[in-house]
Amino acid sequence: MARRPRLACSRLAYSAALYALAPLIIARVRREQVPAGSAACPRRQRLGLVEGVQPPALWLHCASVGEVRAARPLIESLLERYAGHRLLVTTMTATGAEQVQALADRLDAEPAARLAHRLVPLDWPGSARRFVARVRPALAVMFETELWPNLLHACRRAGVPVAVVNGRLSPRAFARYRRIRPLMRQALGNVAWLAAKSEADAERFAALGMAAERTEVVGSLKFEVIPDAGAIEVGERLRTELEQESSARPVWVAGSTRDGEEAALLAAHAALRERHPEALLVLVPRHPRRFDAVADECRAAGFAPARRSRKAPVTRETAVYLGDTLGELGALYVAGDVAFVGGSLVPLGGQNVAEPASFGRAVLTGPSLENFEDVAEPLKAAGALAAVANADALAEALANAFDHPAQTRRQGQAGAEVVAKQRGALERTLDGLGRLLSPVPQRSGAETP
């Protein structure tokens, strides 16, 4: 009998800490920009004062750009399978909102009209209750590790079933959450179904208090990336422009790079050009707010970048092409021979290595890949992915890739085959979500899931 009061006290203490930090949190919110397609100002949305969507509605929460990109197959499948529902996607960031808008722009008119975005409310109890009351979702879906105690509690009080999909807990995240285990046990008690991406992740969630009977290992949605025909077309056209009448020009793409990483990448590129003077680096920072700073860093390293956002021409003298646009990472990967996936030369756990592999590109990363170990292992086993320790090792790996183009192409094809064979988590996830949803009338011509 004493367990539930202790758990409630954990959430109350957590809420009190959030209220104590309110001045700092509000100051940060005031600096946020209005995301594209936003229905209200960020401050109102952060307080749960959102414009609702026409019921019945499904709610999917993703943290930011990378999670929205990884959730794209799920978003498209939910819109297709539940044609009588609207789908509300929330994010923590305005750049995540822009990624949702970029996805909507690629959809047909009818499903795009049923896709909406809002910023997720701050996890204050009142904000959480207002958000859930206004949205009234038939189902709440949290992507990966988005476990907000008051939001989950508000869903349970409102009778909204909660699922966590592509559930993952890196060793680093697990160590942090263990320090607040009573709070996490209470939060996970509100989860009706957890779709873990691996046995190791399921075990970590269980150690935090997630019930085994409500947990299922379904595999990683990161493998569900389907090469987009539009991205392939844009990428191939861009490759022609980048080659400058030289079909042998070596082009490598560094995608989703993070602060502190570009210096090493530019150093590797300088070393590469000693062996391959025509080599071109397509550099794609993860966060738009850093585009200008990265351009300055390129110039400081001796490379005057051609910026894609400004439609700058690429000449034979151009050494760095800055991909400072949103929603085009896949096309930019297609334009290169080799892909380096960022967030891995700095200790951030890496980014999704399956995306460039799905386009048939050989993949390189730094040593920090703990967030994507389950995705990386089969790619490594197939010889489609290699990790390098530093800038010197990266330069050597790139030079070897360009010295042996036929082998590099075979490695890329092996990666594409691995991604294709690993698919299946999406269907298992959809089946699990379907068990949580009450049947609702479907539109004419739509099959009942």
C-alpha positions in Angstrom: 0.0 0.0 0.0 2.9 2.3 0.6 4.4 1.9 -2.9 1.9 4.2 -4.7 2.3 7.1 -2.4 6.0 6.9 -2.7 5.7 6.9 -6.5 3.4 9.9 -6.4 5.8 11.7 -4.1 8.5 11.1 -6.7 6.5 12.8 -9.4 5.5 15.6 -7.0 9.2 16.2 -6.2 10.0 16.2 -9.9 7.2 18.7 -10.6 8.4 20.9 -7.8 11.9 21.0 -9.3 10.4 22.0 -12.6 8.5 24.8 -11.0 11.6 26.0 -9.2 13.4 26.2 -12.6 10.5 28.0 -14.2 12.3 31.3 -14.7 15.2 29.6 -16.6 12.7 27.5 -18.6 10.5 30.4 -19.5 13.6 32.5 -20.5 14.6 29.7 -22.9 11.1 29.4 -24.3 11.0 33.1 -25.0 14.0 32.7 -27.3 12.3 30.1 -29.4 11.3 30.9 -32.9 7.9 30.2 -34.3 8.1 26.9 -36.2 6.8 26.6 -39.8 3.1 25.7 -39.9 2.7 26.5 -36.2 -0.9 27.2 -35.1 0.1 29.3 -32.1 3.0 31.1 -30.6 5.6 28.8 -28.9 4.9 30.1 -25.4 1.2 29.2 -25.5 2.0 25.8 -27.0 4.6 25.2 -24.3 1.8 25.8 -21.7 -0.5 23.2 -23.3 -2.6 25.9 -24.9 -2.6 24.3 -28.3 -5.2 24.3 -31.0 -6.8 20.8 -31.0 -7.3 18.6 -34.0 -10.5 17.1 -35.3 -11.1 13.8 -33.6 -10.4 10.9 -33.8 -6.7 11.8 -33.5 -3.5 9.9 -33.0 -0.6 11.7 -31.2 3.1 10.9 -32.0 5.8 12.7 -30.1 9.4 12.9 -31.5 12.2 14.8 -29.9 13.6 16.7 -32.9 14.9 16.4 -36.4 16.6 13.0 -36.3 13.6 11.3 -34.5 11.1 12.8 -37.0 13.3 11.5 -39.9 13.5 8.1 -38.3 9.8 8.0 -37.6 8.9 8.9 -41.2 7.9 5.3 -42.2 5.7 5.1 -39.1 4.1 8.5 -39.8 3.3 7.6 -43.4 2.0 4.1 -42.3 -0.3 5.6 -39.6 -1.8 8.0 -42.1 -2.4 5.2 -44.5 -3.7 2.6 -42.1 -5.9 5.0 -40.1 -7.5 7.0 -42.9 -10.3 8.1 -40.6 -7.8 9.7 -38.1 -5.8 12.9 -37.9 -2.2 12.5 -36.9 -0.7 15.1 -34.6 3.1 15.1 -34.4 4.8 17.1 -31.6 8.5 17.9 -31.3 10.7 19.7 -28.7 12.2 22.0 -31.3 11.3 24.3 -34.1 13.7 22.5 -36.4 11.8 19.3 -35.7 8.6 21.2 -36.7 10.3 22.1 -40.0 11.1 18.5 -40.6 7.5 17.6 -40.1 6.5 20.3 -42.6 9.1 18.9 -45.0 7.6 15.5 -44.7 4.1 16.9 -45.2 5.2 18.6 -48.4 6.2 15.2 -49.8 2.9 13.6 -49.1 -0.2 13.6 -51.3 -2.8 16.3 -50.5 -5.2 14.1 -48.5 -2.8 12.6 -46.0 -0.9 15.9 -45.7 -4.2 17.6 -44.7 -4.5 15.1 -41.9 -1.0 15.7 -40.5 -0.5 18.5 -38.0 2.3 19.7 -35.8 2.5 21.3 -32.4 5.3 22.0 -30.0 5.1 19.6 -27.0 4.1 21.3 -23.8 6.6 21.7 -20.9 6.1 18.9 -18.5 4.5 20.9 -15.8 1.3 19.2 -14.5 -1.1 21.9 -15.6 0.5 22.2 -19.1 0.3 18.4 -19.5 -3.3 18.3 -18.5 -4.3 21.1 -20.8 -2.6 19.6 -23.7 -4.2 16.2 -23.3 -7.6 17.7 -22.7 -7.4 19.8 -25.9 -6.0 17.2 -28.2 -8.0 14.3 -26.8 -6.0 11.6 -28.6 -7.2 8.1 -29.1 -3.6 6.9 -28.6 -0.4 8.6 -27.5 2.8 7.2 -29.1 6.2 8.2 -27.6 9.2 7.7 -29.9 12.4 6.1 -28.4 13.1 7.6 -25.0 10.6 10.5 -24.7 9.3 9.6 -21.2 7.8 12.8 -19.6 6.3 11.8 -16.3 3.5 14.4 -16.1 2.5 14.0 -19.7 2.2 10.2 -19.2 0.3 10.7 -16.0 -2.1 13.1 -17.7 -2.7 10.5 -20.5 -3.5 7.8 -18.0 -5.9 10.1 -16.0 -7.7 10.9 -19.3 -7.9 7.3 -20.3 -5.5 7.7 -23.2 -3.4 4.5 -23.8 0.3 5.2 -24.2 2.8 3.3 -26.3 6.6 3.7 -26.5 7.9 2.7 -29.9 11.4 2.1 -31.1 12.1 2.1 -27.4 15.8 2.5 -26.6 18.0 3.1 -23.6 21.7 3.6 -24.3 24.0 2.5 -21.4 24.7 6.2 -20.8 21.0 7.1 -20.6 20.3 4.0 -18.5 22.9 5.1 -15.9 21.2 8.5 -15.7 17.7 7.2 -15.3 18.8 4.7 -12.6 19.5 7.7 -10.3 15.8 8.6 -10.5 14.5 5.0 -10.7 11.3 5.7 -8.5 10.2 8.4 -10.8 10.9 6.3 -13.9 9.1 3.4 -12.4 6.0 5.6 -12.0 6.3 7.0 -15.5 6.7 3.6 -17.1 3.7 2.4 -15.1 1.6 4.6 -17.3 2.8 2.9 -20.5 0.4 0.3 -21.9 2.9 -1.1 -24.4 6.6 -0.8 -25.0 8.0 -1.8 -28.4 11.7 -2.2 -27.6 14.2 -2.2 -30.4 16.5 -4.9 -28.9 16.6 -7.4 -26.0 19.3 -5.2 -24.3 17.0 -2.2 -24.4 14.1 -4.3 -23.0 16.2 -5.4 -20.2 17.2 -1.9 -19.3 13.6 -0.7 -19.3 12.7 -3.7 -17.1 15.4 -2.7 -14.6 13.7 0.7 -14.4 10.4 -0.9 -13.6 8.7 -1.6 -17.0 6.5 -4.7 -16.7 7.6 -7.6 -18.9 4.0 -8.5 -19.9 3.7 -5.1 -21.5 7.0 -5.2 -23.3 7.8 -6.7 -26.7 11.0 -6.7 -28.7 10.1 -5.7 -32.3 13.4 -4.6 -33.8 14.6 -1.2 -34.9 12.5 1.2 -36.9 15.7 2.8 -38.1 15.9 -0.1 -40.6 12.5 0.9 -42.1 14.0 3.7 -44.1 12.7 3.3 -47.7 14.9 5.0 -50.3 12.8 7.9 -51.5 12.5 8.1 -55.3 12.4 11.9 -55.2 15.6 12.0 -53.1 17.3 9.7 -55.5 16.3 11.8 -58.5 17.5 15.1 -56.8 20.7 13.4 -55.6 21.6 12.0 -59.0 21.0 15.3 -60.7 23.1 17.1 -58.0 25.9 14.5 -58.6 26.0 15.5 -62.2 26.4 19.1 -61.2 29.1 18.4 -58.7 31.2 16.3 -61.1 32.0 19.2 -63.3 32.4 17.0 -66.4 34.7 14.7 -64.4 32.9 11.4 -63.7 35.8 10.3 -61.6 35.6 13.2 -59.1 35.6 11.7 -55.6 32.7 13.0 -53.5 32.1 12.2 -49.9 29.2 13.4 -47.7 29.4 14.1 -44.0 25.9 14.2 -42.7 24.3 15.3 -39.4 27.6 16.7 -38.1 27.8 18.3 -34.7 29.6 21.0 -32.9 33.3 20.1 -32.4 33.3 17.6 -35.2 33.7 19.8 -38.3 37.3 20.8 -37.5 38.3 17.1 -37.7 36.3 16.5 -40.9 37.9 19.5 -42.6 41.3 18.3 -41.5 40.6 14.9 -42.9 39.4 16.5 -46.1 42.7 18.5 -46.4 44.7 15.3 -46.0 42.5 13.4 -48.5 43.0 16.1 -51.1 46.8 15.5 -51.0 46.1 12.1 -52.6 42.9 13.1 -54.4 43.2 16.8 -55.3 39.7 16.9 -56.9 37.9 15.4 -53.8 34.8 17.3 -52.8 33.3 17.3 -49.3 29.5 17.8 -49.0 29.1 19.0 -45.4 25.7 18.8 -43.8 25.5 20.2 -40.2 22.7 18.7 -38.1 21.4 22.0 -36.7 20.4 24.9 -38.9 21.4 27.5 -36.3 25.0 26.4 -36.9 25.0 26.8 -40.7 26.7 30.2 -40.6 29.3 29.2 -38.0 30.2 26.1 -40.0 30.6 28.2 -43.1 33.0 30.4 -41.2 34.9 27.3 -39.9 35.3 26.1 -43.5 36.8 29.5 -44.5 39.1 29.4 -41.5 40.4 26.0 -42.6 41.2 27.4 -46.1 38.0 26.2 -47.9 35.6 28.7 -49.4 32.3 26.7 -49.2 29.7 26.8 -51.9 26.4 27.1 -50.0 23.4 25.1 -51.3 20.9 27.5 -49.7 22.3 30.3 -51.9 22.4 28.2 -55.1 26.1 28.8 -55.3 27.8 27.2 -58.3 30.3 24.4 -57.8 33.5 24.8 -59.8 36.5 22.5 -60.2 38.1 24.6 -57.5 35.3 24.1 -55.0 36.5 21.8 -52.2 33.5 22.0 -49.8 29.8 22.1 -50.6 27.7 23.2 -47.6 24.4 21.4 -47.4 22.7 24.2 -45.4 19.1 23.2 -46.2 16.5 21.1 -44.4 14.9 17.9 -45.6 17.6 17.0 -48.2 20.0 14.8 -46.4 18.9 11.7 -48.3 19.4 13.4 -51.6 22.9 14.7 -50.5 23.9 11.2 -49.5 22.9 10.0 -53.0 25.2 12.6 -54.5 28.3 11.1 -52.9 30.3 7.9 -53.1 30.9 7.5 -49.4 28.9 8.7 -46.4 30.3 9.7 -43.0 27.6 9.9 -40.3 28.2 12.6 -37.7 27.6 12.8 -34.0 30.2 10.0 -33.7 33.7 11.7 -33.7 32.4 13.5 -30.6 30.9 11.5 -27.7 27.2 11.9 -28.6 26.3 8.3 -29.6 26.1 8.8 -33.4 23.2 9.1 -35.8 21.3 6.7 -38.0 23.8 4.8 -40.2 21.0 2.9 -41.9 19.9 6.0 -43.9 22.9 6.3 -46.2 23.2 2.5 -46.3 19.7 2.3 -47.6 20.8 4.4 -50.6 23.6 1.9 -51.3 26.5 4.1 -49.9 29.5 2.7 -48.0 29.3 4.2 -44.5 32.0 5.6 -42.2 31.5 6.8 -38.6 33.6 7.8 -35.6 34.0 5.6 -32.5 30.9 6.9 -30.6 28.0 4.9 -31.9 26.4 3.5 -28.7 22.9 4.9 -29.6 22.9 2.8 -32.8 24.8 -0.3 -31.9 22.0 -2.6 -32.9 21.8 -0.9 -36.3 25.5 -0.8 -36.8 26.4 -4.4 -36.0 24.8 -6.1 -39.0 26.2 -3.4 -41.3 29.7 -3.9 -39.9 29.4 -7.7 -40.3 28.5 -7.2 -44.0 31.5 -4.9 -44.5 29.3 -1.9 -45.2 30.2 0.2 -42.2 33.6 1.0 -40.7 34.4 3.1 -37.6 37.4 5.4 -37.5 39.1 6.8 -34.4 40.1 10.3 -35.6 40.7 12.6 -38.5 43.9 10.8 -39.7 42.1 7.5 -39.8 39.1 9.0 -41.6 41.4 10.5 -44.3 43.0 7.1 -44.8 39.7 5.3 -45.0 38.4 7.8 -47.5 41.5 7.6 -49.6 41.3 3.8 -49.7 37.6 4.0 -50.7 38.4 6.3 -53.6 41.5 4.2 -54.6 39.2 1.1 -54.9 35.9 2.4 -56.3 34.6 -1.1 -57.3 35.0 -2.4 -53.8 33.4 0.7 -52.4 30.4 0.2 -54.6 30.1 -3.5 -53.4 30.2 -2.4 -49.8 27.4 0.1 -50.5 25.3 -2.6 -52.1 25.9 -4.9 -49.2 24.6 -2.2 -46.9 21.5 -1.7 -48.9 20.9 -5.5 -48.8 21.3 -5.6 -45.0 18.8 -2.7 -44.5 16.3 -4.6 -46.7 16.7 -7.8 -44.8 16.3 -6.2 -41.4 13.0 -4.6 -42.2 9.9 -5.9 -40.3 9.8 -3.8 -37.1 7.3 -1.4 -38.7 4.7 -4.0 -39.3 5.2 -5.4 -35.8 4.9 -1.9 -34.3 1.7 -1.2 -36.2 0.2 -4.5 -35.1 1.0 -3.6 -31.4 -0.5 -0.1 -31.8 -3.6 -1.6 -33.4 -4.2 -3.7 -30.3 -4.4 -0.5 -28.2 -6.9 1.3 -30.4 -10.6 0.8 -30.2 -12.2 0.2 -33.6 -13.5 3.4 -35.2 -15.4 3.9 -38.4 -13.1 4.2 -41.4 -13.6 6.3 -44.5 -15.2 4.8 -47.5 -12.8 2.5 -49.3 -10.4 2.2 -46.3 -9.8 -1.2 -44.7 -10.3 -1.6 -41.0 -6.8 -2.2 -39.5 
